[in-house]
Amino acid sequence: MAVCIAVIAKENYPLYIRSTPTENELRFHYMVHTSLDVVDEKISAMGKALVDQRELYLGLLYPTEDYKVYGYVTNSKVKFVMVVDSSNTALRDNEIRSMFRKLHNSYTDVMCNPFYNPGDRIQSSGSVSLSRAFDNMVTSMMIQVC
Amino acid sequence: MMSKNDGEIRFGNPTELHGTKVQIPYLTTEKNSFKRMDDEDKQQETQSPTMSPLASPPSSPPHYQRVSLSHGYSKLRSSAEQMHPAPYEARQPLVQPEGSSSGGPGTKPLRHQASLIRSFSVERELQDNSSYPDEPWRITEEQREYYVNQFRSLQPDPSSFISGSVAKNFFTKSKLSIPELSYIWELSDADCDGALTLPEFCAAFHLIVARKNGYPLPEGLPPTLQPEYLQAAFPKPKWDCQLFDSYSESLPANQQPRDLNRMEKTSVKDMADLPVPTQDVTSDDKQALKSTINEALSKDVSEDPATSKDSNSLKARPRSRSYSSTSIEEAMKRGEDPPTPPPRPQKTHSRASSLDLNKVFQPSVPATKSGLLPPPPALPPRPCPSQSEQVSEAELLPQLSRAPSQAAESSPAKKDVPYSQPPSKPIRRKFRPENQATENQEPSTAASGPASAATMKPHPTVQKQSSKQKKAIQTAIRKNKEANAVLARLNSELQQQLKEVHQERIALENQLEQLRPVTVL
């Protein structure tokens, strides 16, 4: 279960960021922001290699004392960043991969909606959400806060 | 009269009381109090209608403006109360003319007038929710007709899709807010493919109509708006059939049985026409061809709306496939019971395969049981057709040997086969004597009848089928090659651009270095 999930556009601005409500929500935002550097580093590590050769799942970007940050990049340079609690040792790599895959699927569904302009924030505004399915999917992946 | 207004009131707010005499002011206040949608738009609409009750509201969507043509409308007006001018200024410009028939759910007089209105103009059907008072989400026949006509105006082929952008432009005319339209799209585009088939379009249109009439959007797609329900409830109108028959490549949007019939016809024709292929397919023709057919079919099965609608939750992405697969599979599955399908890798969100295809192939497994293993479209990887032939033969042989055995056993055989691709030739040799041995022992069970491909009887038919499958595969291969060529061209162009950019970068770096000593002192 993730603690924070963020979708970042190609130009490195956030399309969607959501964290389980704790007191330090800004901290997660900061972590996601710093992880972007690592993501860029991993992307550029391929050098002149073709994009197809690059795997979408980037794996563990960097671990901190309390949290681990995982990254995933789509072919259109949209990044998904997931922050996971370090104490949650039961979470294996495969599970993280599947979570990213689900994220990617939901994101593509949002994209398919012609009323969604690429580059817009994926909002959940008021009663009518722009991406209710996406929200629900993310909620299901986040930690259940008692 | 009061009932009509009641209907209108109810339309806007179901909790409202009925027969009160304070109707006109009540209505206006009621409606003005509903600020669910863009108020500015609504206000524009409210002002214009009051000026000319008989004329269609200019600000309403263009397709709604056909209302102005409804002269019968004026008749209605005469019969309608004079209160109607007041109700006009609603956020329901569509409702006004209805006045009488406005989807006031549940009052009989409304229905009468609804029937009157129906006879006058098609557009009035938009408001005709009164037939099913407790189910505003149910589409009536007239509404359905109207939606279908609108669909045709956007997309002449009723069994094809409306693309996202076209639908977006169309629905934007309804003046709902973008988030709401987006939500409606989310609800109605069940397979999330960015395009609307006819049932999806009807559902979306109906939701928009309902929303405009004041119903809050549902949390989920109501059961009466599900695509399968819509397909089943409203059989295709006559004009569809002719278009339907004429289409060989477009996806059938409705009624899979009809598709199957048509496709069976075409498939039978193809089978008769195909010459026996000259490729290296020997006695395993039948299985090879069937496997190749299934392969081609799998490639062909695109986001078959019929199948995808049937499994509402599926996300069928591939569009480049024809629907012809379903007919063959259906035909093949008739005489055989489906064994357990082999496990297929989950290709989420890939255009090569989808859950649709998994379902599609499950019926075809019986065919494979007779000796074919239909490789899933995305796998196994087939570097070249020749190799695939050998592989398929290898796969077929284990199938043959196990055909007489039970279905359960055949499925493990299929599972084993993909793994045995590298040692294809040894397996083949190994299985040949087995085949011959089993041939003698094979009981001619119905299920294994065709499976006993070693026997000569099914050969002629098998050859026909196999040749047809071969042809299908060849066409598929050709298409893929073309696609590959296009992509390769694109790739080379992009590579050139990349090189240029690199060179620019190098030039800039050189400049930078030259400038650096100047700055550093």
Interface residues (C-beta under 8 A of the other chain):
Chain A: K48 L50 R101 H104 N105 T108 D109 M111 C112 N113 P114 F115 Y116 Q123 S125 G126 V128 S129 L130 S131 R132 A133
Chain B: G164 S165 A167 K168 S177 I178 P179 E180 L181 S182 Y183 W185 E186 D189 C192 D193 G194 L217 K315 T348 H349 N491 L498 H502
